[in-house]
Amino acid sequence: MKIAIPKTPAERAQMLRGAEALRATDGSFKDDDAREAFDARMEAIEAYDKQEPTPAAQPLDAEAIRAAERDRATSIQDAVRVAKLGPEVAADLVQRGVTLDMARSEIFAKMADADAKKPATDQHVRIEAGEDARDKFLRGATNWLLVKGGSADIVARAENPSAPNASAIDPGEFRGMTLIDLARECLRRASVHVRGWDKMRIVSEAFMRRDITQSTSDFATLLENTMHKVLQASYAITPDTWSKWCNRGTVSDFRAHNRYRMGSFGSLDTVSENGEFKNKAITDAEKGSITASTKGNIINVSRQMIVNDDMGAFSRLLTMLGRAAALSVEVDAYAQLALNSGLGPTQTSDSQPLFHANRSNVGSGAAISAASLDADTVIMASQKEPGGNDYTDLRPAILLVPIGLRGQALVINESQYDPDTLANKSQMKPNMVRGLFRDIVGTPRITGTRRYLFADPSLAPVFEVAFLEGQASPVLETQDGWRTDGAEMKVRFDYGVAAVDWRGAVTNAGG
């Protein structure tokens, strides 16, 4: 494409504006024709700027020199703007006094660099999908059902624990609608005429899965979305303590999955002058295992509940199921710990409990105190790696005690002086275990005086809770009711709890 060279400065300015209009705001071109037209205009402008002055031209005076400088600066700024570069580029070129031709060369080089850094796309046009009308309907109606059922607060707390904002769950135009109203709207959006229908028929048709050639009502999907949010939020905000002293893992299926613990080499062997390097024996790894299983329940969402507009009942059911899912893991973890009178599950390697004198992870029975906790710490640090080549040198990070001992444990962990010596000020001693524990967990699921000291579970896991495929929260599944009139909602949770090693924990029966 060839374009005639402009004859006057006005034509040049007009051509420059036309070239600028061919580029998008990000510096790209709509298509190849636009790029070709841009290049042709810029070549014509460059040819105009290179024209020699006519022989009749007179030597430039001071005012003419200043005018030429202004023209150079203006032309450079125009070229930089067309290239979609920053104003600092133009300022640098003007300040350095480069000619217009040299400035254009640098500008083109910068444009090439910018194009090279852009991600490659098949087309110049980028398309991003936005929310369609169905998505907006489901979002707004779901928000209204959360508000209507009194669950907006717990969903807000689960989504943003540091700054919950229930007002952000805005139902908009759906505020005030009954469940029957929403069922009727879902049918209308599916092109189903409901004039003259009674409430029971509207609800029945709203739940119905239609033939694949017809539109399907979104009513069941709407309820499922709402119930899923309530279930997940209730599970997320239910407090637990197992996560303090158990490691979190994952398994890929329901088979037994091994957990191996390798030993260490100890220290390197000394090599004397002219001596040979010796082979180092690799210790056998010790093996534990964990297996996931499924837990769950089914609830029925009946047509009567919909007709009665009892959204609160739905929310209460799912809130209770979310809490039940969280408590299931808690109960199972403590059930493992409580086996064999609090000494943990029997290990297949030697048919002995997890805590046993043969493993040297049981402290001498003594009431909780700074001195007895220090003695328990020595026991943990003195454990040997598999193969016995070196000490684990672990330190306790979590103290697990019956709820009645938590206050005393906190005092011991935070006191500057040994609490047992405070009665006699002349014999007060510094607290040797001050700040030893990162977390002190008190629970009613442990009774008596027995205590457990755990190292950081991420460094030396003793118990593990493994979730199937990493799904660490319950799942809600829905299907049309067959035995019952309405929809059935199934809450399923797949996980397993097991002891995988014994070196990262010490127990003491207390006294």
Sequence and secondary structure as in RCSB ss.txt:
>XXXX:A:sequence
MKIAIPKTPAERAQMLRGAEALRATDGSFKDDDAREAFDARMEAIEAYDKQEPTPAAQPLDAEAIRAAERDRATS
IQDAVRVAKLGPEVAADLVQRGVTLDMARSEIFAKMADADAKKPATDQHVRIEAGEDARDKFLRGATNWLLVKGG
SADIVARAENPSAPNASAIDPGEFRGMTLIDLARECLRRASVHVRGWDKMRIVSEAFMRRDITQSTSDFATLLEN
TMHKVLQASYAITPDTWSKWCNRGTVSDFRAHNRYRMGSFGSLDTVSENGEFKNKAITDAEKGSITASTKGNIIN
VSRQMIVNDDMGAFSRLLTMLGRAAALSVEVDAYAQLALNSGLGPTQTSDSQPLFHANRSNVGSGAAISAASLDA
DTVIMASQKEPGGNDYTDLRPAILLVPIGLRGQALVINESQYDPDTLANKSQMKPNMVRGLFRDIVGTPRITGTR
RYLFADPSLAPVFEVAFLEGQASPVLETQDGWRTDGAEMKVRFDYGVAAVDWRGAVTNAGG
>XXXX:A:secstr
      SSHHHHHHHHHHHHHTB TTS BSSHHHHHHHHHHHHHHHHHHH    TT     HHHHHHHHHHHHHH
HHHHHHHTT  HHHHHHHHHHT  HHHHHHHHHHHHHHHHHHS   SSS        HHHHHHHHHHHHHHHHTT
 HHHHHHHH TTS  GGGS  GGGTT  HHHHHHHHHHHTT   TT  HHHHHHHHH    TTS   SHHHHHHH
HHHHHHHHHHHHS  SHHHHEEEEEESSSS EEEEE     S     TT           EEEEE  EEEEEEEE
EEHHHHHTT HHHHHHHHHHHHHHHHHHHHHHHHHHHHHHHHT  EETTTTEESS GGGT B     SSHHHHHH
HHHHHHT B TTSSSB      EEEEEGGGHHHHHHHHH SB GGGTTSGGG  B TTTT  SEEEEETTS TT 
EEEE  TTTS SEEEEEETT  S EEEEEE SSSSEEEEEEEEEEEEEE  STTEEEE   
